[in-house]
Amino acid sequence: MSKKIDKPEFMRLWPTQFLRHRLPGAAQANPHLAEHLLKLDAARADMTADYLAGNLFDDRDPALAWLKDCVERAVLDYAREAGIDYELEWRLQAWANVNRFGDYHNLHNHPHSWLSGTYYVQMPDKPKKLPGRSDLNPGAISFYDPRPQANMLAIRNDPQVDPEYRILPRPGEILLWPAFLHHLVHPNLSEEPRISISFNIVLRWKDAYLP
């Protein structure tokens, strides 16, 4: 009689869930969104920098109302995938980003929020060729492993070896991630503006959220 041999159990602990999705209807909405946001930017020189001044989703523009509905749907999809099977209540706080030539966003995260995300309205696809370094990533966004120094002893083929995850977003895409995740936006090296809408999902606290 053969003896059953126990097999090792493998677990991947502390994952960071990330959502990336191309929104249906984006091709129709984006030209209108780009025109609308450029008008807002022309009226407010500090629109991109002063992101806490107001809430873009309070704007009654039809394309923004469409995007707000899409963001709400993405949050529900994210929560379901994470195994959250109870009702959540949140508010969305959104702002526009118009990045011209040379503009970028330093390394940061989004305190006091549960999730953060960005929707991409316009992504330049013809950056200037500049002398100097060849490893530039114009218009890309980089996310960083939230576990400090997790890659210090990683060896080849170990998934911990690269602490950076970089994406070159496409127009019409939405990204959604935990707000604690540090990220940065590489410089726009095109004369065409890079236009996006970022947002935070801020939970309305309930004791039911406690583990």
JOHU-V150847 format. One record per backbone hydrogen bond with DSSP energy under -0.5 kcal/mol. NH is the residue of the N-H (numbers start at 1). CO is the residue of the C=O. Records with the same first field share a line. If there is no record, write none. Layout:
BEGIN
NH=CO + CO
END
This chain:
BEGIN
6=4
10=8
13=11
17=15
19=176
21=174
23=21 + 172
26=23
29=25
30=26
31=27
32=28
33=29
34=30
35=31
36=32
37=33
38=34
39=35
40=36
41=37
42=38
43=39
44=40
47=44
50=46
51=49
53=50
54=52
56=94
58=55
59=56
65=61
66=62
67=63
68=64
69=65
70=66
71=67
72=68
73=69
74=70
75=71
76=72
77=73
78=74
79=75
80=76
81=77
82=78
83=80
84=79
85=83
91=202
93=200
95=198
97=196
99=97 + 194
100=98
102=188
103=100
105=185
108=183
110=179
111=109
113=110
114=201
115=201
116=177
117=199
118=175
119=197
120=173
121=119 + 195
122=195
128=189
130=128
139=187
140=137
141=167
142=184
143=165
144=182
145=163
148=146
150=147
152=149
154=151
158=155
161=158
163=161
165=143
167=141
169=167
172=120
173=170
174=21
175=118
176=19
177=116
178=17
179=114
181=178
183=108
184=142
185=105
186=140 + 184
188=103
189=187
194=99
195=122 + 193
196=97
197=119
198=95
199=117
200=93
201=115
202=91 + 200
203=201
204=89
205=203
209=206
210=207
END
